[in-house]
Amino acid sequence: MDHIPKILLIDDEERFVTSLHTILKHYNYNCTKALSGGEAIRLLAEEDFDLALLDVGLPDMSGCDVLDIIKKSEKNTTVIMLTGISTIETAVRAMKQGAYDFLNKPIHHELLIKSIQKALQHNQMLLELNRSEKRFQVLAQATSEGIVIHNDGRFIEANQQFFSMFGYSEAELREGIFLEMILDSASLNFALQRIKNSVGGNHQGIGVKKSGLKFPFEATTHSINYLGKPARVCTIRDLSERVKAEAERFELYKKLEKANKLNALGLMAGSVAHDLNNILVGVVSYPDLLLSQMLESDKFYPQIKKIQEAGKRAVAVVNDLITLARGGTFTTTVENINDILMNHLNSIEHCSRLADYPDVVIQTKLQKNLHNTPCSQQQINKVFLNLIGNALEAVREDGLIRITTENCKFTHPKTKDAPTAGGDDYIKISIADNGPGISQNNLDHIFEPFFTTKTMGKSGTGLGLSIVWNSIQEHKGWIEVKNLHPGIIFEIYLPATEEKLSRKKHQAIKLTALGNGEKILLIDDQLEQIETVERMLTRLGYTVHSVIGGEKGIAFLQSQEVDLVLLDMIMSTGLNGWETYEKILQIRPGQKAIIITGYSTTEHLLKAKTLGISQFLEKPVSLANLNSAIRKTLYPN
């Protein structure tokens, strides 16, 4: 009979626990309820559970404290943390303590079930790994440990593993090998004290090979009677590989912690970007309206034009923030990085910048037959723009920038699958310079938003490298930075593909006609946004009706028909954009619509596309872009 997973539900909200119990019972899970931390600890002591769903805020103790007790008990129980009040600090603490996942309330049932399934798979893998390690330890103790018998610090007998470990021979054993020959001074003093007090058991120390090379070891000693005389037997295990593995694991943990921190900052950036774009609608769109009604010779035309240009620069910064936000969306095609790189190096934008650094040399070494990769040309071009631009500013006069590409094998630090032997197929892009480099303190922070070693306001916003980081993560790649002394090198890894290059489609941009009284329903949650876009639509020749909120938009369409619906994606209360459109289709099948928003997640955009929306506009929108999207939606042919 198959094992039915046992789950402990730990939460002080009885209705929530009962609801969870009912849902999980439907999926054939054996659940037990605990309404406090104390009750949970008692149940964990009495029974074995495969999984615990643990609330952070319990009445008698913190959920993180319960998690700590579970981990210290060495029970094979995987923990998923639940909370209604999420903070980055709590999440990081829980993950550091060993929680498998961290979910926010209210909990999406499908997400919970998927997380439980993965957690149970993780639990089973750990169980099998523990069993395997125990079997390995038994074999290792019998075959790989050095075993030695000594009397008053002189070795009497030793096995071959001991000789191999320390570099001595049986002949040298007969001549005399003593404790002081195989231990450093601190370990020797510790060992002599244990011998004096007849102390046995386990201890660790630093061993010294015949060559003088030092290494960490773990030893187990106890007293025996050897040939009628008192002696001590000692088994010695070389810990070099374990220490190396722990160092590598710690380095990987630091990388993952950094990735999680940047993801959290990306979420914050997305929220800020949404609010700023709404504010900038008036700064960019109203000048657009005014300029469309003025001649360039008008007295105030230059001043209004400057206001518009300042607004557009602000929009560019906000767009960088959106790029940082988790779930930013872009279209990928199969490309060759060598082509994108050479197109960038030959671009007007790059050549114009390079003209400011006439003494800088850029060398390229590009691998022939470089693997293709699925990517966004625009995003990769932005990566090159930022990294090469930073290198130019770093080296300045008589500088050298080296750019190389190559095929390689690489194991992504965040991979959840078992690593492929030797790694997976990737392409590697290296951009190095011979500038002054970056201090180690700054090196740990350079990918954080707004962090810069330059003068703020004079050379960028501190978002460039954050955008590079985010773009590479969105491509399921990895980026590392190292000091070369002198200079610095950025190494980018992108997944390779055997697919052929995508065909390029070039379409000429055509001017579109103005409206002819077509009816448009504008749905937004902010009155000032509605007023601005209403004026733009009226200027373009459309008949406009507007409502605040998705629910009112649905009510309007129940009694009146319109040619097009213009929807905000994120609204502060009630239905969001795609939810509103989903309900509109129920009463007006085939209703055409456009999404206009300050910021949206990939998930929301995909849902809107699935419903049939093809045009998406980012706030603030210009008259030309607004009219073009409307004409394409109303008259696609």
N, C-alpha and C positions, 0 to 999 in steps of 0.2 A: 504494500500500500504506500502511495506517495506521501511524503512528509507535508503536513499542513502547517504553513508558517504561523508562528505565534507572535502576536503583536501586543505590546503594552501601550495603552492610550493614557497619557498623563496630562490632565488638564483640569482646572478647577471649575470650568463651565460645564455643568452636568448635561445641559441640553446639547451643547456642542459635542461632547464625548459620546452621548447616546446616538446622535446623528451619524457621527463617524463610525460607531460600532455597527449601525444598520447598513451603511454603505459598504464597509469592508467585509461584513458577513456575506453580502451578496457576491463578493468576489472570492468566497470560500477561504477567508482568513479567520483564524482563531484568535479572537480579541479578548483582552482583559482590561478593565477600567481601573484607574487610580485617580482620585480627585485631589491629591496633595503629594508633595514631595516625600513625606514620611511614609505614606502608604505605598508609594512606588518603590522606595528603597526596601521595604519589608517584602514586597512581592518579588523583587529582583533577587533577594537573598534566598527565597523559597523555591523559585522556579527559574528555568532558563527561557529566555525570549530571544527570538531572532531579530526583532526590530522594536524600537521604542519611538513613538510619536510624542515628543516632549515639548510642552509649552514653556516659554521663557519665564513668564510671570506667574509663579505659583504662590499661594497664600502663606506658606510656612517657610519657603526657601526658594532661592533662585533656581530656575531650570538649568543654568550653567553649572551650579553646584551639584545637581543630580547627575548631570553629564560627567562631571569630574569623578564622582563616586563610581559610576558605571565603568569608566575607562580604567580606574585604579583597581577595580575588582577583577580585571582581566577576563571578564565574561565576554563571550562572542556575541555581543548585542550591538547592532548598528543603530545609530541615533539620527533621527530627522527632527530638527528644531522647528517649532511653530511659534509665531508671535503676531499680535495685532498691532504692536507699536514697534516698527522696525527701525533700527539705527545701524549705521555702518560699524560702530564700535562693538555692538552686541554680536553682529554677524561675524566679524573678524575673530572675536573672542571664542565664539562657539566653534568656528572652523579650526582654530588653532588647538582647541581642546579635543578635537577629533570627531566633531559632528559630520555626518555624511552630506547633509543638505540643510538649507535654511529657507523655510517657506513662510510667506506672509498671509495673514488672515484678511478677508475671507478667502478660503482656499478653493481653487478651481479643481473640481473632482478629477478631471482627466489628468491634470498636472500632478495631483497627489498620487493617483494610481501608478503613473509612469515613474514617479520618484520612488515609490515603494518597491516597484518591480526591480528598478535598478539597484536600490539599496539592498534588497534581498539577494540579488545576484552578487553584489559586492561582498555581502556577508558570507555567502557560500564560498566565494573565491578566497576570502581570508581564512575560513575554516580549513579549506583544502591546503592553503599555504602553510598554516600552522601545523597541520598533520605532517606535511612534507618536511618542514623544518625540524620537527621532532625526530622523524626517521633519519634525516640527514645528520642530526646531532649524534645519534647513536652510532652511525657508521663512522662519523668523524672522530669520535672518542676512541674507536677501536683501531683506526687506520692512519689518522693524520696528526695525532698529537705526539709531541715529544714526551717520552717517559724516562725518568732518571731516578736512581736511588743514590742517596748521599749520606755520609756520616761525618758530623762536625764540619760540614761545608766542603768535603772532598767527595767527588762523584765516584761511585763504585761500579754501577751498571747504568747503561743507557741504550735506548733502541735507535734504529736507523733514522727515524724521524727527528730525533734530538740532534744527531750528528748533521743531518741535512739542514736543520733549522739554524744551527749556530756555526757551522762550517768546520767542525773538528772531526777527528778520525778516532777509530778504536785504539790505534797506537798511542795517540795523544792522551786518551783516557787512561791508559796504563801508566803513562809517564806522570800524569796528574793534571786534572782539570778541577778548578775550585770555583766556588760561588762568585768570588770577586772578579773572575775572568768573564762571566756571562751576564753580570748585572751592573747597571750604573750605580753611582754612589748612594743615591736616595733609596733605590730599590734594595741595595745590599744591606743598608742599615735597617730597613724595615724587615727584611727576611731574617737577619740575625736576631732581631728582637723577638720575632715569632718563634724561632728555634729555641731561644733561651727560655721562653715562657710556655713551650710545648703547645703552641697554638696551631691548629690545622684549619682546613677549609679553603675557600676561594680568596684570591687577591689578584690585583693587577699591578704591573710594573713596566719598566723599560729594560729590555734585554739588549745585550751587546754581542754582535757576531764577531768571529775571529778577525774579520776584515775591519772592524771598528764601526760598522754600520749599526745604528740603533733602531729598535722597532718595539712597538707595544705588544705586550703579551698578557695572557690570563693564565693563572696557575691554580691547581688544586693540590694541597699537600696534606698528608697525615702520617702519623708515626706507625712503624711496623717493627717486627722482629726479623732481622735478616741474618741468616746463618748464625743464629744464637746471640746476635748483638743488636742493640737498639739502632734504628736507622729511620730515615724519612723517605717516603716515596713522593714524587712530584710529577704531575702531568702538566705539560706546558702547551698552550695553544697560541699561535701567532695571530695577532689581531690586526695586522696591517691592512688586509683587504676590508675588514669590517669598518675600521676607522676611515678608510678611503671612501667606502660606500656611504657612510654616515655624512661625510663631508659633502659628497655629491648630492645626497638627498637634501641636506641643508641648503645647498646652493640652488637646487631646484625649487625648494620651498620659498626661498627669497624671490625667485623669478615669478612664481605663481602668486605670491602675496602682492608683488608689484603689479601684475596683470589685473588682479582683483581690485586693487586701489584705483587703477586707471579706468577700469570699467565703471566704478562708482562715480568717479569724477565726470565721466562721460554722461551719466544719467543726469547729474546736476546741470551740466552744460546744456543738455537738451531742454530742460525746464526753463532755464534762463533765456535760451534762444527763442522759445515760443512766445514768451512775454515781450521780449525786445522787438520781435518782428511785428507784433500787433501794434506796438507803440510807433514803429517806423513807417507804418502805413501812411499816416498823415504827412510825415516828413518827406516821403518820396512821391506819393501819389498826388497830393495837392499841387506841388510844383509842376508835375506832369500835366495836370489839368490846366493850370494857368498858362504854361508855355505853349500848349496846343492852341490857345486862343490869342497868342501874342505874336508880333513880328520881332525878329532879332534886333531891329532898330529901336524897339520900345525902350523907354528910360530904365525900367526896372528888370528888363530881361536878363542882364548879366548877373544881378544879385540873386534872382530866383534860380538861375541856372547853377550858381554856386551852392545854394541851399540843396538843390537836387543832387549835385555831385557829392556833397558831404553826406547826404543821406545814403547814397549808393555805397560810399566807402564804409559806412556803418553796417549796411546790409552785408557787405563782403565779410566783415568780422563775424557777424551773426551766422553767416553760412558756414564759416569755419567752426563755430560752436556746434552747429547742427551736425557737421561731419564728425565731431567728437562724440556725439550722443550715441549711446548704445542702440543698435538696430537701425542705423542710418542705411538708406537704400541706394543701390546703384545697379546698373545692368552690366553683366559680365559677358565677354566674348572670348573665344580662344585666340590668343595673341602670342607673338614672339617678342620677348622683352628686348632683344637686340634692336628690333625695328622701332619700338617705342622710344628707346634710349637715343638712337640716331636721329629720329624725327625731332626729339626734344633738343638735342645739341645743335641741330640745324635750324631751329625755330627762331623767328624774329625776337621773341621775348628773351631767349637765352643769349643770342648774339648781342642784343642791346645791353644786357647786364654785363656780359663778358668785356664789352668795350670799356667799362669802368675799371677793368683790371688787366691792362695790356701786358703786364709782365708775368701773368699767371699762365702756366702750361697745363692743359688737360690731356692726359694720356688714356687711351682705351685699349683694353685687351679682351676682346669678346670671343667666346668659344664658338667655333663653327658647329653647326648641327645642334644648337642649343634647343633643349626641350621647349615645347610650347607650354603655356600656362593659361588657365581661365582667369581673366582679370578685367578690370575696368580701365580702359586707356586713360580716361580723365583722371582717375585716382592715382594711377601709377605715375602719370606725368606730373601730378602734384607732389608726389614723393620725390621725384628727381628735382623738381623746382626748389623744394625746401632744402634737401640735403646738399645739392651742388651749390645752391645760393649760400648756405651756411659755410661751406668749405671755401668759397671765394672770399667771403668776409674774414675768415680765419687766417688764410695764408697771405692775402694782400699782395705785397711786392715779392717778386722772384719766388713765387709759390709753385707747388706742384700738386695736382689732383690726379689720382689714379682711379680709374673705373674699370672693373673687371666683371665678367659673367662666366659662369661655369655650371655644368651639371654636377650634382652631388647626391649623396645619400644623407638623410637627416631624420632624426626622431624628434617630433614636435614635443616640447616640454609639457603641453597641456593635453596630449593624447590620452584618451580613456581606454583605448584598445591595447592589447598586448603588443609591445614594440616588435616590428619586423626585424629579423636578423640583419644587422648592418644598416637599418633605417629604410625610409621610403624615398622614392624619387622626388627630388626637389631641384629647383634652380637657385643658384646663389649669386647675389649681386653685392659687390664690395665697392664702397666709395671711401677712399682714403685721402688724407692730405698731410702735408708736412708742417702744419701750423703749430701753435703752442700747446695744443691738447686741452683737456678739461680736467680740473681737479677731481679727485675721487669723490669728495663730498657732493660736488655738482653732478657728477656722473650718475649718481643714484637718483637724481631728480629731473633729469633733462627732458623726460617724456611727459612730465606733469603739466597740465594746462596752466598758462600764464607764468611758468618758470622760465627765466631768461637770464643770461649773463651779460646781455647787451643793455644799452640805455633804452628803457621803455619809452615808446612814442617816437624814437628816432630810427629804430631798426626792427620793425615788426611788433607783434603783440604778445609774443611768448606762446603762441599757439602752433607754430610751424611743426615742431617735432612731435607735439601731441597729435596733430593731424596725421603725420607719418605713422606713428604707432597705431592709431585707430585704423587707418587704411590697411596696414599690413595684417592686423588682427581680423578685419572683415574679410580679407582674402584667405583666411585660415593659414596665414604664414607666421613668421617670427622674425624679430629684429634684435640684434645685439650690438653694443658699442664698446670699443676697447681703446685704451691709450696705446700709442705706438712708440712714444718717446724718441723723436718728436712726432707730433701729429696725432691723429685719431682715425679710426676706421669704423664705419657702419657696415654690418653684414646682414643682408636681408635674405630670408629663405621663403620661397613661394612654391606651392605644390605644382609638380609637373603633370602633364597630361599627354596621352598618345593621340588625342583628337587633332584633326587638321585645323588650319587657320580658318577663322570665320571670314566669310565674304563681306567686303565693305560695300555699304549702300550709301550713295551720295544723292541727296535730294536738295534741289535748289529751294531757297526760301522765297516764297511769293508774298507780295503784299496782298492783304485781304481787304475786302470791301467793308464798309460800315454797315451797321444794322438797319433794318427796315421796319422797326416797330415790333419785332418779335418779343413775346412775353417771357420775362425771366423772373423767377422767384429766388430771392436772396435770403439765405438762412444763416444767421450768425448769432453769437451770444453777447456781442458787445455793440452798443448803439453807435459809438463813434466809428467802428469799422463799417457798419451798415451805411451810415451817412456818406462816408468816403467812397465806397464802392458804388453806391446808388448814383452819385454825381458822375462817376466815370462811365457807368452803363448808360446813363441818360445822354452824356456827351457823345457816346458812340452810336446813339440812335436806337436804343432798345427801350421797351416799356418795362418798368421795374415795379415789382411788388416785394416787400420785405417783411420778415417776421423775426422775432427774437426766440431762438430755441427750436430744436427739432420737433418737439411735440406740436407747436403752433404751425410749423410748416406742414406737417401731416394733416392737421385740421383744415388748413387752407386748401390743400389739394383735394380734399374730399368733396369740395363744392365748386372748385374752379380748375380749369386746365391751363397749363403753361407750356411754352416750347422748351424751356430749359430750367433746371434747378442749379443754383450756385450754392454750394455747401461748405461751411467751415468744418474741419475734421475734429478738432478738439474744442468742446464746449464745456463750460465750467459746471453746469448742472444738467441733469437729464441725459437724453440720448446723445451719442457722439455722431460724427458724420456718416460713417458707414452703417451704423445701426439705424439712423434716420432713413437713409436711402433704401435699406432693406425693407422697411415698413412702407415706404412710398411705393415700391414696386408691387406690393400686395394690393394697393388700391389703384395704381397707375402703371400697369405692366408696360415695359418699354420706355418709361420716362427717362429722357436724356438728362445727364447731370455732370457737373464739374466739381472737383474738390479744390478748395482754396484754403490754405492753412499756413500757420507760422511754423509748425513743426509736427511731424507724424512719425510713428514707429513703422518699421518694416511690416509688422504683423497687420496693422490697420490698413496700410496701403495695399497689401496683398488681398485682404478681404474686400476692399473697395473694388480692386481690379476684377476679382472673381465675380462680383455683382454686375460688372459691365462698364464701369467707369474707366475711361482711357486717358482723360486729360487731368493733370494735377498741377496746380499753380502754387508757388510759394509766396507768402506775404513778405514784404509789400510788392504788389504786382504793378507793372507798367501798363499804360493804355494799349500799347501795341501787343504785348504778350496776352493781355486779357482778351482783346478782340480776336487775336489769332486762334486762341483756344476755343472761344465761342464758335467761330466760323467752322473750325475743324469738327466740332461736336455736332453742330446743327446740319452742316452740309459736308459730310465726309468725302463725297465724290467730287 
